[in-house]
Amino acid sequence: MKNIDLSLYLVTDNSDDEEKFLKTIEEGIKGGVTVVQIREKTADTLDFYNLALKVKEITSKYNIPLIINDRVDVALAIDADGVHVGQSDMPCDITRKLIGEDKILGISAATIDEAKKAQKDGADYIGTGAVFPTKTKDDASSVTKEELKKIVESIDIPVVAIGGINLENASQLTDTGIAGLSVVSAIMSSENPKKSSQELLKIFNS
């Protein structure tokens, strides 16, 4: 298993203002973000590639792992640190073959069976949610706190909770055994991404 700090896992959302988007990511990292995942569901390949290169400049500067959501081709093209795929994306075992053993591979899993299969097929960590209602992913199946605990206990690889996590509710997850909090809006939509990151990390580490 790769040694990766998943404590505060930032997933980006689409942005019309690229300068603000990049600044938010950098401020988040300064505040304690430990992993960055770029999620661009609607971008053309060239636009995604160019944006990913700019984000990689920032993550490399701070030595933070950069994960690409879904797009194995983009991840390989920019030599990202890893890929995250969902249940309806490229199968986990095939993704592992494509990216090799050295890259980080994350899988979305909402059930114990999905989590166990992901571990067997070569995942380094699991993203589980949505643990709270979320606007950024309408189709996310919900996972209760008890289900989250059971998923954590059922596998040997780390689990990151995702879905609607913010400063108000993050403390509800600290006793579940998760390896980290994965957030989108709590940092990307924050007026002060650095401060929000510091506070989220503080809650998680308490």
C-alpha positions, -999 to 999 in steps of 0.1 A, spaced: 0 0 0 13 34 -9 21 59 18 -3 87 10 -18 112 34 -55 114 27 -65 136 57 -78 165 36 -87 155 1 -98 183 -22 -119 175 -53 -122 205 -77 -154 216 -94 -158 233 -127 -149 269 -128 -153 297 -154 -126 318 -137 -94 298 -142 -72 323 -123 -95 321 -92 -98 283 -96 -60 279 -95 -56 304 -66 -82 285 -46 -64 252 -50 -31 268 -39 -47 285 -9 -63 252 0 -29 235 -1 -14 263 20 -41 256 46 -34 219 47 -50 201 18 -30 168 14 -43 155 -20 -59 173 -50 -82 156 -74 -93 174 -106 -128 165 -117 -139 179 -150 -170 161 -162 -177 184 -192 -144 197 -204 -129 188 -238 -98 167 -237 -75 195 -247 -90 219 -221 -87 193 -194 -51 185 -204 -41 222 -203 -59 228 -170 -44 197 -154 -9 209 -164 -15 242 -146 -28 224 -115 2 201 -116 26 230 -115 10 240 -82 8 205 -66 44 198 -76 55 230 -60 41 219 -27 48 181 -32 11 172 -30 -3 142 -50 -24 151 -80 -52 127 -89 -72 129 -121 -109 119 -120 -120 93 -145 -97 103 -174 -68 77 -175 -56 93 -207 -52 128 -192 -35 113 -161 -10 95 -182 -5 125 -205 5 149 -177 21 121 -156 -2 128 -127 3 109 -94 -29 88 -99 -64 83 -111 -98 80 -94 -126 61 -110 -162 54 -102 -183 23 -105 -195 32 -140 -160 42 -153 -131 20 -165 -130 -11 -143 -105 -10 -114 -83 -39 -125 -80 -26 -161 -72 9 -148 -45 -6 -127 -30 -23 -158 -31 9 -177 -15 32 -151 10 6 -137 18 -3 -101 35 29 -91 5 53 -96 -22 59 -70 -56 43 -78 -87 54 -60 -122 39 -64 -156 51 -55 -175 25 -35 -208 28 -17 -211 -8 -4 -190 -34 14 -190 -56 -18 -178 -27 -40 -151 -19 -15 -138 -54 -12 -138 -58 -50 -119 -26 -54 -93 -37 -29 -89 -71 -47 -86 -53 -80 -57 -31 -70 -72 1 -55 -50 21 -30 -79 38 -13 -117 40 -14 -139 71 -17 -172 64 1 -203 86 0 -224 106 -2 -222 108 36 -243 140 36 -266 155 9 -245 171 -18 -252 195 -47 -220 187 -66 -230 151 -74 -267 146 -78 -265 109 -86 -244 100 -56 -259 72 -35 -261 80 2 -241 61 28 -251 63 65 -225 67 92 -230 31 103 -225 18 67 -194 40 65 -180 23 96 -187 -11 83 -170 -4 50 -139 9 68 -138 -23 89 -143 -46 59 -111 -37 40 -74 -31 47 -70 0 25 -79 35 36 -113 50 32 -121 87 25 -156 100 32 -171 123 5 -204 141 0 -216 173 15 -189 175 41 -184 210 56 -172 228 87 -206 223 104 -208 185 100 -173 172 96 -170 164 133 -197 138 130 -173 116 110 -142 116 133 -151 84 150 -157 63 119 -121 52 113 -118 70 80 -84 81 67 -96 115 56 -123 140 45 -129 146 9 -145 180 2 -155 201 -28 -176 232 -20 -163 236 16 -130 247 0 -137 255 -36 -167 279 -28 -151 293 4 -143 330 7 -111 320 25 -100 285 12 -68 285 33 -87 291 66 -114 266 57 -87 240 50 -70 247 83 -103 244 102 -114 212 84 -80 196 91 -82 207 127 -116 190 130 -104 158 114 -72 156 135 -91 163 168 
